[in-house]
Amino acid sequence: GAANNRTLAALGSVLTSLADKQENPDKKRFIPYRDSKLTHILQNALGGNSKTVMLCTVSPADANHDETLSTLRYASRCRLIKNKPEITDKADAEIQVLKEEHANVKELFANLGPPDERLAKYKTFEELEAMALRKGDGVSVRVRVRPFSQNEDDDAEKKLIVNMNGNNTNLVHPQDGSQNSFTFEACYWSFDGYSQRADGYLEPAGEGMGTNGATYADQAAVFEDVGKSMIQETLNGFNTCVFAYGETGTGKNYTMQGDGANAGLVPVVCEELFSHIEAKKAAPGGDKLQFQVSVQVLVIYLEKVLDLFAKENPKNGLKVRSKPGVGVVVEGLTEWPVWSVVEAQERIETAYKNRTASNMQRSHLMVTLNVTRVELNADGQGDTAEQKSTMNLVTLAGSERNRANDADRMKEGAAN
């Protein structure tokens, strides 16, 4: 527990330093990536070459007000962090950047109103271009609120202190009623307004059926908003990362791994990744494309990096190193080639079982999907282009304050 808290403190220092760097760009600032194994491994995802989404999970209960406020403030600061994602293949990268710039400039013009207002606000194309280049390269933050747990639901004095409206999350102080409001890229209302199917899947009971007219956000909604775009970006050659952050007991494991019929982001991403690959191969010109996918799974436990596919790990864990031209690598980490969604999910399930058997549930978990895209030349012989990208799906351990399992808590709250 103490080791996890130290690691999360190191992560907080990195995020604070990166946010301060954006607020004060002229001031030199050291980013303490190497203060923990976690932050060293996540260096690309935070301020580096990656498109990154932070998924924050929060409690709806008044008893957890202070922790929820801390999480929301933390998440809000993360929105200031800017990454520099690049496609590995330079020719494709230039095309992709031009497409994104064009789309961003069109969107900016569309939102500026009549032409005279446009000219008054933006006098040069260079200003528009600068805005377009700043758009979309930050860490994208989304927040999800779970239902009351069984214990919370049994408390006659409990209060709901979270409400969501569009992209805004509001936190109400349980004593004085004062509010703190935050804006994020998306807010997922998973507190109420659901119905349970015969197979156990929790789905929206209908539009606006939740508290204050909210609509329940199920697992499919999270995937549609986060997972689908991450898959597309990965297949386009970008490195991507999704990491779940929140206090223990707020629904991180439920969101990322899922429970029963309510499959989480990791298994659904695996399934859809292979579906997207097959769709690309079936499209015009797809006969010249080949894809190779591999899986790696590690945990960071007591500040040791451990391979969940290895029969034995070094006493002090695997070494994390920065290599010029490559980035941060975990030396000796097993990489399993997988050729189907079934094989990928079986490998990941094996890793989860090894984690449970070793009693390392309270650890930071990272599932990595490596994708290599090979484009053959016109006659189908030889390689004309090779593109490599990586998707990291990270579930951070929570603090020690509350030891209840958060996947169970989400399940318990939803069932009552």
C-alpha positions, 0 to 999 in steps of 0.5 A, a space after each residue: 500500500 505504501 509503495 503504491 501511494 509513493 508511486 501515485 505521488 510520483 505520478 502526481 509530481 510528473 503531472 503537476 510539472 507537465 501542467 506547470 510547463 504548459 502554463 509557464 512555457 518560458 520557465 525551464 522545468 525538470 520532469 521527474 519521470 525517473 522517480 518511479 518505475 510507473 512514471 518512467 514507463 509512462 513517459 511517452 504517454 505523458 508529454 511524449 509521443 502518444 495520444 493519451 486518454 485519462 479515465 478518472 473514476 469517482 464515488 458518488 457518496 458524500 463520505 468520499 467527498 474529499 477524495 472525489 474532489 482531489 481526483 477531479 482537481 487532479 484530472 482537471 490539471 491533466 488537461 493542460 498536458 500536451 503530447 507530441 504524437 507522431 506517426 512512425 512512417 514519415 510519409 504517412 505522418 505528413 499526410 495525416 498531419 495535413 488532413 488533421 490541420 485541414 479538418 481543424 481549420 474547417 471546424 474553427 471557421 465553422 464555429 466562428 460565425 459570420 465572415 466579418 466576425 471571423 476577420 475581426 477575431 483572426 486576421 491571419 491564416 497563421 493564427 488559425 494554423 497555430 490554433 489548429 496545431 494546438 488542438 487535439 494534442 493534449 491529454 484527453 480526460 474523461 470522468 465516470 461516476 459509479 453507483 452507490 456500493 452496497 454499504 453506501 446504499 444501506 446507509 440511511 444518511 447517504 447523500 449523492 454529491 455528484 451530478 453531470 450535465 454534458 461535459 460538466 461534472 459538479 461536486 456538491 459539498 455535503 454540509 454547506 451545499 457549495 459546488 465545485 464544477 469541472 469541464 472534461 472531454 466527456 462525463 459518463 453517468 453510470 450511477 443510475 438509469 439502467 436496466 439489467 438484461 437476462 445475461 446480466 449486462 447493464 444497459 440504459 433504461 432509456 434516454 434521460 432516465 437517470 437522476 436529473 435527466 441523465 442517461 446511463 453510460 454503459 460499457 459500450 458507451 465508454 468503448 464507443 467514445 474512447 476505445 474505437 478512436 484509440 484503435 483507429 489512431 493505433 492502426 494509423 500509426 500513432 502510439 496510444 495510451 488509456 489509463 484509469 485513475 481513481 481512488 480504490 473502490 471507484 470502478 477502475 477495474 470494472 471500466 477497464 477489465 469489466 465483470 461477466 457480461 459487462 466486458 470492459 475496455 481491454 477485452 472489447 478493444 482486443 476484439 474490435 482491433 482484430 475486426 478493424 484489421 480485417 476491415 482494412 484488409 477487405 477494403 480496396 488495396 487491402 490485399 497489399 496489407 499485412 498486420 502483426 499483433 503481439 501482447 505484453 502484460 506487466 504489473 508494477 508491484 512494490 516498485 518492481 516491474 514484473 512480467 505476468 507471462 514469465 514463470 520467474 521474474 528477477 528478484 528486483 524485477 525487470 529493468 526499465 531503460 531509455 534507449 535513444 531513437 526507441 524510447 522507454 523499454 522494459 528489458 526482457 518483457 515477454 512479447 506474445 504474437 497473437 493471430 486472433 482475438 481468441 488467442 489475444 484474450 486467452 493470453 491476457 486472461 492467463 496473465 490476469 490469473 498469474 496476477 491473482 495467483 501471486 496475490 498482486 491485485 493491488 498493483 499497477 497493471 499494464 496491457 500492451 498491444 503492439 501492432 505492425 502494419 506492413 504494406 507490400 509493393 504492387 506485385 505483392 513481393 517485398 516490403 514497401 513500408 512498415 509501420 509500428 505502433 503501440 497501445 497501452 491500457 493501464 489500470 492504476 492501483 488506488 490509494 490504501 484508504 479504502 480496501 474494497 475491490 472496486 470492480 465488485 463495488 461497481 457491480 454491487 451498486 449497479 445491482 441495487 
